[in-house]
Amino acid sequence: MTALSDVIAAPKDRVHRARSLHWVLALLLGLAALASLEVGATDVSLSALLLKLVQGQELSHIEQIVLYDIRLPRLAMGIVVGSALAVSGATMQGLFRNPLADPGIVGVGAGAGLGAILSIVLGAVLPASILAVAGNHLTSLAAFLGGWGSTLILYRVSTRHGRTSVATMLLAGIALGSLAGAVSGILVYMADDQQLRDLTFWGMGSLAGASWTKVFAAAPLILLSVGTALYLGRGLNGLALGEATAAHIGIDVQKMKSITILAVAGATGAAVAVSGGIGFIGIVVPHVLRLASGPDHRTLLLNSALLGATLLILADVIARVIIAPAELPIGIVTAVLGAPVFLWILLKRRGLVEL
Amino acid sequence: MTFQAENIRVSYGKTQVLRDVSLTADAGQVTAIVGPNGSGKSTLLGAMTASLPYTGRVSINSTNIKALKPWELASQRAVLPQASRLAFPFTVIEVVRIGHQAGSSGDDPDVPMKALARVGMAHYANRTFQELSGGEAQRVMLARVLAQVWAPVLNGQPRWLLLDEPVSSLDIAHQLQVMEIARDFANAGGGVIAVMHDLNLTALFADRVAVLSGGQNIAEGPTTDVLNDETLSRAYGCTLRVSALPSTKAPFILPHTATA
């Protein structure tokens, strides 16, 4: 039975590799976080500040503001948004059993965006009691509902008898995205000056407007959604075999799907609400990780959260330094880096993508 | 202990596909469901695996399957679908492990490899599933199913293999291999229910046969009793002659003697 033990050894490595990748990625995230605190429009640098603190000197007022009110919230937002985008991408790909299903591509991002715009433009006409309860979370909640609605519609339209048609999914995504875009356009048309300003900032797809208020508005929903998604690994692995087989191996498929859709909508909605549409993180991160350590969702989801946060922070650093002192919207950076990867996936899988 | 379907009715839209079909399979036996295309064989298996809505009662070891949670069912029976598609580049061994984790087959980490070895696919453990040919993929899926219910009897209760055309894309050697696996599972105390296309393999390996035609069960019983000229001709709508090998008395059916 030597042959048997030989072949047992190698596949275990992939599981181990995925597990040790947790630590490598956590380390990378730490390094990216340091870089993000170090770099910025002012020449305040983390290393200099740390030196000052160690020497027992007080930080100047400006230094305090730069560190505590600008760079730290921006870093925190990069982490929650990056992990939300990557995990909702990985989760949605698992649900649709296709590596091209990304909330940004199939209209869920646009749906969430519509929700956010609705809340910005029409939020004021809501009863005061609702506004008081929702507070800062109104935009996040509205974006979540928009994302949830579009994910539900998308799944209903593209799945028949437990099989998801990729062609229908992509086409329905285009239709949903355009519809959400058109309605958003009408709302933008209706908006007043102040609202237009809010919308513009929001729509750029940027972490530039990061503040602790925004972080606290988005973080609870994102942490809940991402945390939930991390427990979907076994179910999504089963779903890779198709809905019928997933049920045969003991997965409560209906319940699993509902939770998955809620988690995707929650993470996408909250991320879109605070940072606008940032594309391609959700498609590139899971794909790279599948190449590195296999498609097992039990490790893929946590690794996606870590790598997603790291990549978004690094993209943000690039956005800040490349044309400093001005900065590029981060959506441009992620698109420039991500779109070619998307095309490469298509090219490589041309024979495998069942349209 | 039995796997029972009682008065099963299934409709697709307004078309009634199964009309009051009943079937009893005993543990320790291979029970085959045969019948022409569109007779409702796979639909019956679909109802028995709760993959589609049905009326009637399906019970496994005397418990209504509707009273069992998905994971409880998964520890008592495993299902091999007709065709399997797999999303994402899992390796062969990873696919089998997914089955193993589903069925409370114990903590023996070697079960997936043993199951792969059983279907003669151990040397492909590290291949990506998508690289396999149709027949290889079908055998890997069988290994996944075997890993789910590796012990044919668990806690004194028989476990069940439900196979939908398990040999449909296999060459003759592997057809025999797969049927031997089913046979051994039954001999070890488990139960096997298989939808079969090939009447000769059915005659060779099944203890009991149910013949479906037009959504009804037109004959059910021991293989040698059920496989006769009259029943088969009626079911398949062509004249069929059942012969017997002089040596083993096992019945066989040659297309040469059939006339439409």
Interface residues (C-beta under 8 A of the other chain):
Chain A: A3 L4 V7 I8 A10 P11 R14 R97 N98 P99 R234 N237 G238 L239 A240 L241 G242 A244 T245 A247 H248 I249 G250 I251 D252 V253 R290 G294 P295 D296 L352 E354
Chain B: T49 A50 S51 K69 P70 W71 E72 L73 A74 S75 A78 V79 P81 S84 R85 L86 A87 F88 P89 F90 T91 I93 E94 V95 I98 G99 Q101 A102 G103 D110 M113 A117 A122 H123 A125 N126 Q130 Q148
